């Protein structure tokens, strides 16, 4: 059993170079043309609508333009997420899903909506997202119930849910603050460059992934 971690969209060429060979989440909301020169160097690519950015900044995403952008990733990305509404308007999410992309189940959605999203997920590559409206802490009960209700053949992606990575059932998650950690490391070790600090962050991600896989394997064997 493996939990894939996707590192959030690089904001600079230095960051993009640091995550060569890593799994990367590319967001429509923050995508710049220069990333075209790097995305083939990433191990796996997951496409995100940028719904969280829209939620935090109040900037609306044009669903028709996003639908056009999604098509370019048909033969490259592991999966493409539909445009969901994090604020709690599940009807808006369902309307947006008509344009494509795998759906996401939120803690703000009615519980019965999950029964509609599961067959939709199967039709769209077998992926289903789980999202929490901030603040995300203390929501183990919701996650546990959702994970138990989702069939084993569905790949579950936890949006920014690294704090819950030990819960069984997730197939992947994304890390939203990895490049900020590089800045934090530099305040502790000012004699290193930001690029060198990013190398430390990437190595941490690689080793944590290996340790997590070993722990899960032991749990399965037991």
Helices and strands as residue ranges (DSSP letters): E 4-7, H 13-18, E 24-27, G 28-30, G 33-37, G 39-41, E 45-48, H 51-57, H 63-71, E 79-80, H 90-97, E 104-106, H 113-123, E 127-131, H 140-149, E 155-158, G 162-164, E 172-175, H 178-188, H 194-221
